[in-house]
Amino acid sequence: MTKRLLILEDGTVFEGRPFGADKDVTGEIVFNTGMTGYQESITDQSYNGQILTFTYPLIGNYGINRDDYESITPTCRGIVVSEVSRRASNWRQQMTLDEFLKNKGIPGISGIDTRALTKMIRQHGTMKATLADDGDTIEHLKDQLRATVLPSNAIEQVSTKTAYPAPGIGKNIVLVDLGLKHSILRELSKRQCNVTVVPFNVTAEEIFQLNPDGLLLSNGPGNPKDLPEALDMIRGVQGRIPIFGICMGHQLFSLANGARAFKMPFGHRGFNHAVKEIATGRIDFTSQNHGYAVERESLPDSLLVTHEEINDKTVEGVRHRELPAFSVQFHPDAAPGPHDASYLFDEFLEMIDAWQRKQEINHHH
């Protein structure tokens, strides 16, 4: 097949050339504004079920390498680019983007005006889309697309089924896998933490059996409202050990304390998002990937807003006023993107130290 079609929910049809796997897929179409880092983005489980559009015009020029995986099995549905690099050149590269997508069963389409497409998504908000071969009638494909209901168990699809260790000699951290990026594990292992990764539906009781010093809630795909059972778990843990939430983890932590989340028109996806720390005025450039945000008006008195996005003023971080717990909407682990905010992992470990000292003092009194 020399032609592939991209069909949007509003009826728009783009015609392009196929690469990657040869199959038809349907998913939510979103765009990412990064200039590099396509391998990390494609393998980021927060894109589970989504068709990923890259706004940067040329993708694939440095191939795929061993070091930049954020997960072993990517679960995004498809890839849309303006131009896919015919040749890839880099000393680390092991295969081309085309070969990688064929291996992983992910179809791609090139020759698309991704700027026009991105403007449509910005105007209409994210929508469903289909990547299909040119063989089918367009009307039939449009009917199928309208009838498709996207699954609401995106986190369950990508979370680990069983707990596993990422050993270290330092603090005992339980990491709830909601679709976690390997770069979170890298940051914890740099700090010598002894990590146990647990499934999304873990209970507070199961967490305490692991004797943790702290709990980390990872990033993940989809709508935080689809995971009510996690809220009970968070409420059961907070106040007993320190908690740090990232992205989806931040949304669930906020919801567990009574806030609400809303679906953003087109989300934040990329790694050039300027975020301001309100207390200090410090600006960090951050890596982001989310389609939902915490509604500022809905935040309870117990949560203080610590960070906000500079452009649209969305809530980018909260801290509990009484308990040792905080969360951020962005990715302090970056990958891809700037490492401005990796100090938050140190703050989490410092919070654990301070909490343990406090417990010891209370114990002696």
VOGU-3710 file (C-alpha; in Angstrom, 3 decimals, decimal comma):
1> mtkrlliled> 0,000/0,000/0,000  1,421/3,376/-0,946  -1,231/5,476/0,757  -2,506/5,679/4,317  -5,345/7,823/5,617  -5,716/9,745/8,853  -9,378/10,420/9,618  -10,499/12,704/12,443  -13,727/12,494/14,403  -14,908/15,804/12,883
11> gtvfegrpfg> -14,716/14,239/9,400  -11,387/15,739/8,272  -9,310/13,353/6,118  -5,537/13,598/5,645  -3,712/11,511/3,071  -0,136/10,401/3,680  2,425/7,633/3,241  2,596/4,578/5,497  5,580/3,535/7,617  5,927/1,298/10,642
21> adkdvtgeiv> 3,454/-1,537/11,155  0,782/-2,255/8,569  -2,475/-2,093/10,503  -5,537/0,048/11,158  -5,893/1,699/14,577  -8,211/4,097/16,377  -7,344/6,269/19,384  -7,388/9,772/20,811  -5,185/12,071/18,710  -2,795/14,372/20,617
31> fntgmtgyqe> 0,269/16,445/19,755  3,730/16,723/21,306  5,799/19,891/20,826  9,281/18,508/21,572  12,091/18,934/19,047  13,834/15,716/20,083  13,067/12,783/22,340  10,706/10,894/20,039  11,876/7,519/21,385  11,138/8,489/24,998
41> sitdqsyngq> 7,747/9,905/23,977  6,683/6,859/21,971  7,654/4,547/24,847  6,040/6,729/27,543  3,034/4,750/28,824  1,122/7,976/29,465  0,422/7,886/25,688  -1,350/4,520/26,031  -4,251/4,383/23,560  -3,302/7,659/21,850
51> iltftyplig> -2,224/8,526/18,314  0,788/10,749/18,753  1,441/13,699/16,422  4,911/15,283/16,446  4,879/19,003/15,638  8,623/19,012/14,874  8,899/18,542/11,080  11,541/15,771/10,870  11,347/12,697/13,111  13,626/9,653/13,222
61> nyginrddye> 16,927/11,259/12,254  18,960/9,627/15,058  17,212/6,258/15,077  16,391/4,216/18,164  18,925/3,280/20,844  19,297/1,169/23,955  19,354/4,007/26,497  16,217/6,006/25,746  13,382/3,579/26,463  10,800/4,755/29,008
71> sitptcrgiv> 9,115/1,341/28,845  9,900/-1,933/27,102  6,568/-2,275/25,298  5,146/1,001/24,000  1,336/1,216/23,960  0,618/4,340/21,948  -1,662/3,507/19,006  0,011/5,289/16,111  2,501/7,974/15,031  1,848/11,001/12,780
81> vsevsrrasn> 4,775/12,988/11,322  5,422/15,520/8,614  8,575/13,759/7,427  10,143/10,522/8,598  13,914/10,386/8,198  14,952/8,038/5,370  18,384/7,553/6,914  19,185/7,629/10,593  22,644/8,462/11,824  23,954/8,297/15,384
91> wrqqmtldef> 26,764/6,357/17,063  24,317/4,849/19,548  21,598/3,867/17,121  20,543/0,234/16,816  17,666/0,529/14,343  15,582/3,041/12,450  12,281/4,417/13,703  10,499/2,511/10,915  12,043/-0,832/11,987  11,235/-0,118/15,637
101> lknkgipgis> 7,571/0,624/14,910  7,305/-2,504/12,741  8,760/-4,565/15,632  6,329/-3,080/18,118  3,249/-3,257/15,892  2,655/0,514/15,751  1,592/2,092/12,429  2,877/5,474/11,280  1,857/8,009/8,663  4,153/10,629/7,104
111> gidtraltkm> 3,631/13,465/4,648  1,017/15,079/6,904  0,803/18,823/7,456  1,261/18,438/11,202  0,998/22,196/11,797  -2,475/22,321/10,254  -3,413/19,194/12,210  -2,133/20,663/15,470  -4,134/23,855/14,884  -7,265/21,726/14,452
121> irqhgtmkat> -6,589/19,860/17,699  -5,968/23,179/19,477  -9,234/24,552/18,122  -11,486/21,535/18,633  -9,669/19,873/21,524  -8,381/16,316/21,398  -10,598/13,955/19,435  -10,774/10,388/18,241  -8,948/9,513/15,034  -8,299/6,501/12,811
131> laddgdtieh> -5,212/5,500/10,830  -6,320/3,244/7,977  -5,229/1,885/4,620  -6,645/3,474/1,545  -8,549/0,285/0,619  -11,695/0,975/2,650  -14,419/3,474/1,786  -14,001/6,701/3,724  -17,665/6,832/4,754  -17,408/3,360/6,265
141> lkdqlratvl> -14,249/4,346/8,177  -15,959/7,517/9,480  -18,975/5,514/10,700  -16,698/3,038/12,477  -14,716/5,869/14,077  -17,862/7,565/15,398  -19,083/4,257/16,838  -15,801/3,442/18,600  -15,778/3,870/22,368  -12,257/4,362/23,742
151> psnaieqvst> -11,459/2,153/26,756  -11,438/3,709/30,235  -9,002/1,237/31,830  -5,859/2,791/30,336  -3,897/2,516/33,606  -4,825/-1,114/34,201  -3,602/-1,916/30,674  -0,067/-0,631/31,354  0,502/-1,185/35,088  2,662/-4,114/36,211
161> ktaypapgig> 0,684/-7,232/37,198  3,052/-8,210/40,025  5,326/-6,291/42,383  9,056/-6,256/41,527  12,175/-4,775/43,131  14,662/-2,202/41,899  17,206/-2,800/44,669  19,351/-0,218/46,417  20,939/0,347/49,811  19,125/3,560/50,721
171> knivlvdlgl> 15,574/4,438/51,676  12,730/2,001/51,164  10,406/3,517/48,552  7,187/1,932/47,332  6,453/3,126/43,798  2,884/2,669/42,539  3,011/1,893/38,821  0,218/3,773/37,068  2,167/3,600/33,787  5,570/4,635/35,092
181> khsilrelsk> 8,494/5,959/33,094  11,873/4,306/33,596  13,389/7,723/34,207  11,602/7,814/37,610  13,400/4,581/38,504  16,676/6,093/37,231  16,319/9,129/39,519  15,582/6,890/42,533  18,473/4,539/41,761  20,842/7,534/41,407
191> rqcnvtvvpf> 19,894/8,289/45,015  20,446/4,621/45,980  16,823/4,057/47,016  15,599/0,524/47,564  12,469/0,536/45,395  9,546/-1,871/45,199  7,289/-1,251/42,202  3,688/-2,301/42,873  0,540/-2,585/40,705  -1,996/0,239/40,336
201> nvtaeeifql> -4,618/-1,493/42,522  -2,387/-2,002/45,576  -4,061/-1,377/48,958  -2,695/0,740/51,826  -2,373/-2,456/53,863  -0,227/-4,162/51,189  1,982/-1,061/51,031  2,674/-1,112/54,780  3,625/-4,803/54,637  6,627/-3,617/52,579
211> npdglllsng> 7,772/-1,399/55,464  8,230/1,724/53,316  9,922/5,009/54,232  7,942/6,807/51,537  5,367/6,330/48,770  5,779/7,572/45,202  2,759/7,734/42,857  3,868/7,561/39,212  2,661/9,156/35,997  0,136/7,326/33,839
221> pgnpkdlpea> -2,441/7,622/31,052  -6,068/8,646/30,995  -8,550/10,211/33,362  -7,888/10,176/37,143  -11,641/9,717/37,721  -11,336/6,201/36,269  -9,371/5,047/39,335  -11,536/5,615/42,450  -9,943/2,682/44,322  -6,573/4,469/44,331
231> ldmirgvqgr> -8,094/7,343/46,326  -8,854/5,080/49,297  -5,300/3,748/49,173  -3,841/7,288/49,218  -6,075/8,333/52,129  -4,982/5,200/53,992  -1,281/6,052/53,542  -1,105/9,825/53,969  -0,116/10,998/57,435  1,683/7,705/58,118
241> ipifgicmgh> 4,588/8,099/55,643  5,593/10,847/53,189  4,010/10,830/49,720  5,290/12,273/46,424  3,013/12,271/43,356  4,040/12,848/39,728  1,584/13,732/36,934  -1,258/11,163/37,248  0,019/10,630/40,822  -0,461/14,367/41,451
251> qlfslangar> -4,026/14,252/40,147  -4,951/11,219/42,252  -3,349/12,755/45,372  -5,398/15,949/44,819  -8,622/13,986/44,216  -8,000/11,855/47,330  -8,017/15,112/49,329  -11,263/16,360/47,812  -10,234/18,259/44,671  -11,713/17,748/41,203
261> afkmpfghrg> -10,004/17,246/37,834  -11,120/18,534/34,427  -10,254/17,527/30,874  -8,089/20,160/29,217  -8,933/21,164/25,639  -5,647/19,802/24,270  -3,447/19,145/27,295  0,252/19,816/27,816  2,581/17,491/25,930  6,203/18,400/25,317
271> fnhavkeiat> 9,162/19,583/27,323  9,279/23,320/27,013  6,577/24,164/29,554  7,602/26,975/31,889  6,459/26,384/35,452  6,752/28,856/38,319  7,376/27,860/41,909  5,103/30,321/43,707  7,062/30,646/46,972  10,395/31,552/45,360
281> gridftsqnh> 9,444/32,802/41,893  11,829/30,197/40,481  11,055/29,220/36,870  11,732/25,671/35,680  11,374/24,443/32,129  9,573/21,140/32,460  8,635/18,013/30,608  4,871/17,391/30,558  2,402/14,859/29,265  -1,158/15,157/30,522
291> gyavereslp> -4,670/15,762/29,230  -6,330/16,460/32,606  -5,579/19,030/35,289  -6,633/19,760/38,862  -9,311/22,440/39,151  -7,890/25,263/41,280  -11,295/26,348/42,670  -11,953/22,810/43,903  -8,783/22,493/46,001  -9,522/21,944/49,696
301> dsllvtheei> -8,018/24,211/52,382  -5,663/21,358/53,316  -3,787/21,671/49,984  -1,602/24,648/49,078  -0,781/25,403/45,415  3,031/25,379/45,076  3,541/25,568/41,284  1,634/26,968/38,327  2,034/26,958/34,558  3,123/30,369/33,368
311> ndktvegvrh> 0,977/30,534/30,219  -2,409/29,196/31,229  -2,003/29,364/35,037  -3,039/25,713/35,518  -2,138/24,118/38,851  1,247/22,392/38,499  1,961/21,385/42,093  0,366/21,111/45,531  1,555/20,451/49,070  -0,432/19,243/52,069
321> relpafsvqf> -0,464/21,890/54,822  -0,279/19,434/57,748  0,965/16,109/56,401  4,261/15,217/54,690  2,923/14,985/51,144  3,343/16,924/47,908  2,874/16,403/44,190  3,661/17,983/40,826  1,898/17,821/37,466  5,137/17,859/35,439
331> hpdaapgphd> 7,906/15,275/35,112  10,836/16,145/37,383  12,504/12,993/35,985  12,394/14,650/32,508  13,504/12,223/29,766  12,992/13,636/27,307  13,535/17,219/28,268  15,263/19,486/30,757  16,387/18,305/34,184  15,645/21,626/35,906
341> asylfdefle> 13,255/20,046/38,396  15,064/16,836/39,395  15,791/18,476/42,797  12,234/17,465/43,762  13,459/13,900/44,285  15,940/15,280/46,830  13,135/17,228/48,506  11,134/13,998/48,791  14,056/12,218/50,482  14,654/15,221/52,779
351> midawqrkqe> 10,966/15,161/53,699  11,353/11,471/54,664  14,372/12,305/56,876  12,529/15,157/58,588  9,435/12,992/59,148  11,510/10,160/60,632  13,287/12,564/63,006  9,922/13,925/64,078  8,584/10,407/64,723  11,647/9,579/66,835
361> inhhh> 11,267/12,744/68,932  7,550/12,027/69,463  8,467/8,456/70,348  10,945/9,610/73,045  8,472/12,078/74,513
//
